[in-house]
């Protein structure tokens, strides 16, 4: 890990960051988020059918993730960021216009594809533009604030969904969700994009087209895969992103069940979940502090995640959600820092491709975690499943400590100049 060198913001940096924050907020200001499972049930779908929709959703993301990353490197990252909300909006519109299992399935295919179009392209564009402006050292804190903006969009969606549903039913919920996507597309048009390197690439080459912005889709995809396969620092960073992001990303889906197991009524569950979102928000805002963590400090952060997850769940009491909020906040911070570490290690013009490989690995691990959680929870309950699922954080923390590497922060400063 390399110590960050910060650069003061200028108008171009402010424009980039404000555009990013607005895009993240609007992309998650989707009033269908807190209601789509209820909508499916109201339409008559069984629990098994709803579960199969989640599998379709995940599979779509995995299949499109890496090809779309290579496309972003070849065509335009800004174009994909503008296209993604339109694709997702099509799925939302289909749900409310023709509510049925086939429509829901195709809508999830579109949603999964839309998410994959953003993944990789967004991080690559933001890093490249900050690097061009001499502000690559600000990447982690900018990404952390963008994640916080997305969380605020989700929270506001939860606040607005009830009144809008009461006023106009599911058609109004769908229309509001589509409108947010259209606004996100409009904001995406404000992203700057400068693709060609202006300095020699730093580090080992990622492939024959390391500095060639005119490489074809297949060559770009192959070069990205080759960089992950043959460059150990990049491969390690990809795996770190996947493990750190997947565990708490999967556990988030089971927090309502854990809340009910504490003995509270259904009406209290949203309040406990709001506590977790507050923790995630704080975690994103603490990125400037996290940037100062060395290797041992980052291992300590992962240990906090593991201990707080297990301890909060095993308390089997609503007060345990305070510890869970700490765990989710620390996990959000650890995820942002891991992503920044990955961006600092990628070289060449296939940044979005490599980042998408990390996203695909994360999605695969999330599915594996779903399966493992289900087996443990069936045998021993949700609390024990939470505690067991927290184990990988301890394993990664121990692995980082045993490497006995030089302490350093998770991203770079001026050393990153010249990378695309």
C-alpha positions as CSV (number, residue, x, y, z in Angstrom):
1,X,0.0,0.0,0.0
2,X,1.3,3.5,-0.9
3,X,0.9,6.7,1.0
4,X,-1.5,9.1,-0.6
5,X,-0.4,12.5,-1.8
6,X,-3.5,14.9,-1.9
7,X,-4.0,17.7,-4.3
8,X,-6.3,20.7,-3.7
9,X,-9.5,20.6,-5.8
10,X,-9.9,23.0,-8.8
11,X,-13.0,23.8,-10.8
12,X,-12.6,20.8,-13.1
13,X,-12.3,18.4,-10.1
14,X,-15.3,20.0,-8.5
15,X,-17.4,19.6,-11.7
16,X,-16.3,15.9,-11.9
17,X,-17.1,15.1,-8.3
18,X,-20.4,17.0,-8.2
19,X,-21.5,15.2,-11.3
20,X,-20.5,11.9,-9.8
21,X,-22.4,12.6,-6.6
22,X,-25.5,13.6,-8.5
23,X,-25.3,10.5,-10.7
24,X,-24.9,8.2,-7.7
25,X,-27.8,9.8,-5.8
26,X,-30.2,9.7,-8.7
27,X,-29.2,6.2,-9.7
28,X,-30.3,4.9,-6.3
29,X,-33.3,7.2,-5.9
30,X,-35.6,4.4,-7.1
31,X,-38.9,4.1,-5.2
32,X,-39.3,0.5,-6.4
33,X,-36.3,-0.5,-4.2
34,X,-38.2,-0.9,-0.9
35,X,-41.3,-2.3,-2.6
36,X,-40.5,-4.6,-5.5
37,X,-40.6,-7.8,-3.4
38,X,-44.0,-6.8,-2.1
39,X,-45.1,-5.9,-5.6
40,X,-44.1,-9.3,-6.8
41,X,-46.0,-11.0,-4.0
42,X,-49.1,-8.8,-4.6
43,X,-49.0,-9.9,-8.2
44,X,-49.3,-13.5,-7.1
45,X,-45.7,-14.8,-7.3
46,X,-44.6,-17.5,-4.9
47,X,-41.5,-17.3,-2.7
48,X,-39.8,-19.8,-5.1
49,X,-40.6,-17.7,-8.1
50,X,-39.3,-14.5,-6.4
51,X,-36.1,-16.4,-5.5
52,X,-35.6,-17.5,-9.1
53,X,-35.9,-13.9,-10.2
54,X,-32.9,-13.0,-7.9
55,X,-30.9,-15.8,-9.6
56,X,-31.8,-14.3,-13.0
57,X,-30.7,-10.9,-11.8
58,X,-27.4,-12.1,-10.5
59,X,-26.7,-14.2,-13.6
60,X,-27.4,-11.3,-15.9
61,X,-24.9,-9.2,-14.0
62,X,-22.2,-11.8,-14.1
63,X,-22.6,-12.5,-17.8
64,X,-22.6,-8.9,-18.9
65,X,-20.0,-7.6,-16.4
66,X,-16.7,-8.3,-18.1
67,X,-17.8,-7.8,-21.7
68,X,-19.3,-4.4,-20.8
69,X,-16.1,-3.4,-19.1
70,X,-14.1,-4.1,-22.3
71,X,-16.7,-2.2,-24.2
72,X,-16.3,0.8,-21.9
73,X,-12.5,0.7,-22.6
74,X,-13.0,0.5,-26.4
75,X,-16.0,2.8,-27.0
76,X,-16.8,5.3,-24.3
77,X,-17.2,5.0,-20.5
78,X,-19.4,8.1,-20.4
79,X,-21.7,6.6,-23.1
80,X,-22.2,3.5,-21.0
81,X,-22.9,5.5,-17.9
82,X,-25.6,7.3,-19.8
83,X,-27.0,4.1,-21.3
84,X,-27.1,2.1,-18.1
85,X,-30.0,4.1,-16.4
86,X,-32.0,3.9,-19.6
87,X,-31.7,0.1,-19.8
88,X,-32.7,-0.2,-16.1
89,X,-35.6,2.2,-16.6
90,X,-36.9,-0.1,-19.3
91,X,-37.0,-2.9,-16.8
92,X,-38.9,-0.8,-14.3
93,X,-41.4,0.4,-16.9
94,X,-42.0,-3.2,-18.0
95,X,-42.8,-4.3,-14.5
96,X,-45.6,-1.8,-13.9
97,X,-47.0,-1.9,-17.4
98,X,-47.3,-5.7,-17.7
99,X,-46.9,-7.2,-14.2
100,X,-46.2,-10.9,-14.7
101,X,-43.4,-13.4,-14.1
102,X,-42.0,-13.1,-17.6
103,X,-42.1,-9.3,-17.4
104,X,-40.4,-9.4,-14.0
105,X,-37.7,-11.8,-15.3
106,X,-36.9,-9.7,-18.4
107,X,-36.9,-6.6,-16.2
108,X,-34.3,-8.2,-14.0
109,X,-32.2,-9.1,-17.0
110,X,-32.3,-5.4,-18.0
111,X,-31.5,-4.3,-14.4
112,X,-28.6,-6.7,-14.2
113,X,-27.3,-5.5,-17.5
114,X,-27.7,-1.9,-16.5
115,X,-25.7,-2.5,-13.3
116,X,-23.0,-4.2,-15.2
117,X,-22.7,-1.3,-17.7
118,X,-21.9,1.0,-14.8
119,X,-19.6,-1.4,-12.9
120,X,-16.0,-0.8,-14.1
121,X,-16.8,2.1,-16.4
122,X,-17.6,4.4,-13.5
123,X,-14.5,3.7,-11.4
124,X,-12.3,3.8,-14.5
125,X,-13.7,7.1,-15.7
126,X,-13.4,8.8,-12.3
127,X,-9.8,7.5,-11.7
128,X,-8.6,8.5,-15.2
129,X,-10.1,12.0,-15.0
130,X,-8.8,12.6,-11.5
131,X,-5.4,11.4,-12.6
132,X,-5.4,13.7,-15.6
133,X,-6.1,16.6,-13.3
134,X,-3.3,15.6,-10.9
135,X,-5.8,14.6,-8.2
136,X,-5.6,10.8,-8.2
137,X,-4.9,10.9,-4.5
138,X,-8.4,12.1,-4.0
139,X,-10.0,9.0,-5.6
140,X,-10.8,7.1,-2.4
141,X,-12.5,10.0,-0.6
142,X,-14.4,10.9,-3.8
143,X,-15.6,7.3,-4.2
144,X,-16.5,7.1,-0.5
145,X,-18.7,10.2,-0.8
146,X,-20.3,8.9,-4.0
147,X,-21.2,5.7,-2.2
148,X,-22.7,7.9,0.6
149,X,-24.7,9.8,-2.0
150,X,-26.1,6.5,-3.3
151,X,-27.0,5.5,0.3
152,X,-28.9,8.8,0.8
153,X,-30.8,8.0,-2.5
154,X,-31.8,4.6,-1.1
155,X,-32.9,6.2,2.2
156,X,-34.9,8.9,0.5
157,X,-36.6,6.2,-1.6
158,X,-37.7,4.4,1.5
159,X,-39.1,7.7,2.9
160,X,-41.0,8.6,-0.3
161,X,-42.2,5.1,-1.4
162,X,-45.1,4.9,1.1
163,X,-46.7,8.2,0.4
164,X,-46.3,7.9,-3.4
165,X,-47.8,4.3,-3.2
166,X,-50.7,5.6,-1.3
167,X,-51.3,8.5,-3.7
168,X,-50.9,6.7,-7.0
169,X,-50.3,3.0,-6.5
170,X,-47.6,1.0,-8.3
171,X,-47.9,2.9,-11.5
172,X,-46.8,6.1,-9.7
173,X,-43.9,4.2,-8.0
174,X,-42.8,2.9,-11.4
175,X,-43.1,6.4,-13.0
176,X,-41.0,8.0,-10.3
177,X,-38.4,5.3,-10.6
178,X,-38.2,5.8,-14.4
179,X,-37.9,9.5,-13.9
180,X,-35.0,9.2,-11.6
181,X,-33.2,7.0,-14.2
182,X,-33.8,9.6,-16.9
183,X,-32.4,12.3,-14.7
184,X,-29.3,10.1,-14.0
185,X,-28.8,9.8,-17.8
186,X,-29.0,13.5,-18.2
187,X,-26.4,14.0,-15.4
188,X,-24.1,11.4,-17.0
189,X,-23.8,13.6,-20.1
190,X,-21.8,16.1,-17.9
191,X,-19.0,13.6,-17.1
192,X,-15.7,14.6,-18.8
193,X,-13.9,11.9,-20.7
194,X,-10.3,12.0,-21.9
195,X,-9.2,8.6,-22.9
196,X,-5.7,8.6,-24.4
197,X,-2.6,8.5,-22.2
198,X,-0.4,11.6,-22.2
199,X,2.5,10.0,-20.4
200,X,4.3,6.7,-20.4
201,X,2.4,3.9,-18.6
202,X,3.7,3.1,-15.2
203,X,4.4,-0.5,-14.2
204,X,4.5,-3.7,-16.3
205,X,2.5,-3.7,-19.5
206,X,-0.9,-5.2,-19.4
207,X,-0.7,-6.4,-22.9
208,X,0.3,-5.5,-26.5
209,X,-2.1,-2.6,-26.5
210,X,-1.0,-1.1,-23.2
211,X,-0.9,2.5,-24.5
212,X,-3.2,2.1,-27.5
213,X,-6.6,3.5,-27.1
214,X,-7.6,2.1,-30.5
215,X,-7.5,-1.6,-29.5
216,X,-10.5,-3.7,-30.5
217,X,-13.0,-5.1,-28.0
218,X,-11.5,-8.6,-28.0
219,X,-7.9,-7.4,-27.7
220,X,-8.9,-5.1,-24.8
221,X,-10.8,-8.0,-23.0
222,X,-7.8,-10.3,-23.5
223,X,-5.3,-7.7,-22.3
224,X,-7.4,-7.1,-19.1
225,X,-7.6,-10.8,-18.4
226,X,-3.9,-11.1,-19.0
227,X,-3.1,-8.3,-16.6
228,X,-5.0,-10.0,-13.8
229,X,-3.6,-13.4,-14.6
230,X,0.1,-12.4,-14.9
231,X,0.5,-9.4,-12.7
232,X,0.3,-10.6,-9.0
233,X,-0.3,-7.1,-7.4
234,X,-3.3,-6.6,-9.7
235,X,-4.6,-10.1,-9.1
236,X,-4.3,-9.7,-5.3
237,X,-6.1,-6.4,-5.5
238,X,-8.9,-8.0,-7.5
239,X,-9.3,-10.8,-5.0
240,X,-9.3,-8.3,-2.1
241,X,-12.1,-6.3,-3.6
242,X,-14.1,-9.4,-4.2
243,X,-13.8,-10.9,-0.7
244,X,-14.3,-7.6,1.1
245,X,-17.3,-6.5,-0.9
246,X,-19.1,-9.8,-1.3
247,X,-19.5,-10.9,2.3
248,X,-21.3,-7.9,3.7
249,X,-23.1,-7.3,0.3
250,X,-24.7,-10.8,0.7
251,X,-25.4,-10.4,4.4
252,X,-27.3,-7.2,3.8
253,X,-30.1,-9.2,2.2
254,X,-30.6,-11.2,5.4
255,X,-30.6,-8.4,8.0
256,X,-34.5,-8.3,8.1
257,X,-34.6,-11.9,9.1
258,X,-31.9,-11.3,11.8
259,X,-33.9,-8.4,13.1
260,X,-37.0,-10.5,13.4
261,X,-35.1,-13.1,15.3
262,X,-34.3,-10.5,18.0
263,X,-38.0,-10.6,19.0
264,X,-39.1,-7.2,17.6
265,X,-42.2,-6.7,15.6
266,X,-42.3,-6.2,11.9
267,X,-42.9,-2.5,12.3
268,X,-39.6,-2.1,14.2
269,X,-37.5,-3.8,11.5
270,X,-37.2,-0.8,9.2
271,X,-35.8,1.3,12.1
272,X,-33.1,-1.3,12.8
273,X,-32.2,-1.4,9.1
274,X,-32.1,2.4,9.1
275,X,-29.4,2.1,11.8
276,X,-27.4,-0.1,9.5
277,X,-27.7,2.4,6.6
278,X,-26.5,5.2,9.0
279,X,-23.4,3.1,9.7
280,X,-22.8,2.6,5.9
281,X,-23.1,6.4,5.4
282,X,-20.6,7.1,8.1
283,X,-18.2,4.5,6.7
284,X,-18.2,6.2,3.3
285,X,-17.6,9.6,4.9
286,X,-14.6,8.3,6.9
287,X,-12.6,7.6,3.8
288,X,-10.2,10.5,4.4
289,X,-9.3,8.9,7.8
290,X,-9.0,5.4,6.2
291,X,-6.6,6.7,3.6
292,X,-4.0,7.0,6.4
293,X,-4.2,3.4,7.4
294,X,-1.2,1.3,6.7
295,X,-1.2,-2.4,5.9
296,X,-1.6,-3.4,9.6
297,X,-4.3,-0.7,10.1
298,X,-6.3,-2.1,7.1
299,X,-6.0,-5.6,8.6
300,X,-7.3,-4.1,11.9
301,X,-10.2,-2.6,10.1
302,X,-11.2,-6.0,8.6
303,X,-10.9,-7.5,12.1
304,X,-13.3,-4.9,13.4
305,X,-15.8,-5.9,10.6
306,X,-15.5,-9.6,11.6
307,X,-15.8,-9.1,15.3
308,X,-18.6,-6.6,15.1
309,X,-20.6,-8.7,12.7
310,X,-20.3,-11.8,14.8
311,X,-20.8,-10.1,18.1
312,X,-23.8,-8.0,17.0
313,X,-25.5,-11.1,15.5
314,X,-24.8,-13.4,18.4
315,X,-26.2,-10.9,21.0
316,X,-29.7,-11.9,19.6
317,X,-31.0,-8.5,20.8
318,X,-31.9,-5.3,19.1
319,X,-29.0,-3.6,20.7
320,X,-26.7,-5.8,18.7
321,X,-27.7,-3.8,15.6
322,X,-25.4,-1.0,17.0
323,X,-22.5,-3.4,16.5
324,X,-23.8,-4.4,13.1
325,X,-23.9,-0.8,12.1
326,X,-20.3,-0.4,13.1
327,X,-19.5,-3.6,11.1
328,X,-21.3,-2.3,8.0
329,X,-19.7,1.1,8.2
330,X,-16.2,-0.5,8.6
331,X,-17.0,-2.8,5.7
332,X,-18.1,0.1,3.5
333,X,-14.8,1.9,4.3
334,X,-12.8,-1.3,3.6
335,X,-14.5,-1.8,0.3
336,X,-13.8,1.8,-0.9
337,X,-10.2,1.5,0.2
338,X,-9.8,-1.9,-1.6
339,X,-11.2,-0.4,-4.8
340,X,-8.8,2.5,-4.6
341,X,-5.9,0.0,-4.1
342,X,-7.0,-1.8,-7.2
343,X,-7.3,1.4,-9.3
344,X,-3.7,2.3,-8.2
345,X,-2.3,-1.0,-9.4
346,X,-4.0,-1.2,-12.8
347,X,-1.9,-0.1,-15.8
348,X,-2.7,0.4,-19.4
349,X,-5.9,1.3,-21.3
350,X,-8.0,-1.6,-20.0
351,X,-8.9,-0.2,-16.6
352,X,-12.7,-0.7,-16.9
353,X,-12.1,-4.3,-18.0
354,X,-9.9,-5.2,-15.0
355,X,-12.4,-3.4,-12.7
356,X,-15.2,-5.4,-14.2
357,X,-13.3,-8.6,-13.5
358,X,-13.3,-7.6,-9.9
359,X,-17.0,-7.0,-10.1
360,X,-17.7,-10.4,-11.6
361,X,-15.6,-12.1,-8.9
362,X,-17.6,-10.2,-6.3
363,X,-20.9,-11.3,-7.8
364,X,-19.7,-15.0,-7.9
365,X,-18.7,-14.8,-4.3
366,X,-22.0,-13.2,-3.3
367,X,-23.9,-16.2,-4.9
368,X,-21.5,-18.6,-3.0
369,X,-22.2,-16.7,0.2
370,X,-25.9,-16.9,-0.4
371,X,-25.7,-20.7,-0.6
372,X,-23.4,-21.1,2.4
373,X,-25.5,-18.8,4.5
374,X,-28.7,-20.7,3.6
375,X,-27.1,-24.0,4.7
376,X,-25.8,-22.7,8.0
377,X,-28.9,-20.7,8.8
378,X,-31.1,-23.7,8.2
379,X,-29.0,-25.8,10.6
380,X,-28.2,-23.3,13.3
381,X,-30.2,-20.1,12.7
382,X,-29.5,-16.6,11.3
383,X,-27.2,-15.4,14.2
384,X,-24.8,-18.3,13.8
385,X,-24.9,-17.9,10.0
386,X,-23.9,-14.2,10.4
387,X,-21.0,-15.2,12.7
388,X,-19.7,-17.9,10.4
389,X,-20.0,-15.7,7.3
390,X,-17.9,-13.0,9.0
391,X,-15.0,-15.5,9.1
392,X,-13.4,-14.5,5.7
393,X,-12.7,-11.0,7.1
394,X,-10.5,-12.5,9.8
395,X,-8.8,-14.8,7.3
396,X,-7.9,-11.9,5.0
397,X,-6.7,-9.8,7.9
398,X,-4.4,-12.6,9.0
399,X,-3.1,-13.1,5.5
400,X,-2.3,-9.4,5.2
401,X,-0.4,-9.4,8.5
402,X,1.6,-12.4,7.6
403,X,2.8,-10.9,4.3
404,X,4.9,-8.5,6.5
405,X,4.8,-5.9,3.7
406,X,5.8,-2.3,4.1
407,X,2.8,-0.3,5.6
408,X,1.2,2.2,3.2
409,X,-2.2,3.6,2.3
410,X,-4.5,2.0,-0.2
411,X,-4.2,4.3,-3.2
412,X,-1.7,6.5,-4.9
413,X,-0.8,10.0,-5.6
414,X,1.6,11.3,-8.1
415,X,3.1,7.9,-8.7
416,X,-0.1,7.1,-10.7
417,X,0.5,9.7,-13.4
418,X,0.4,8.4,-16.9
419,X,-2.0,5.5,-16.2
420,X,-5.2,5.3,-18.2
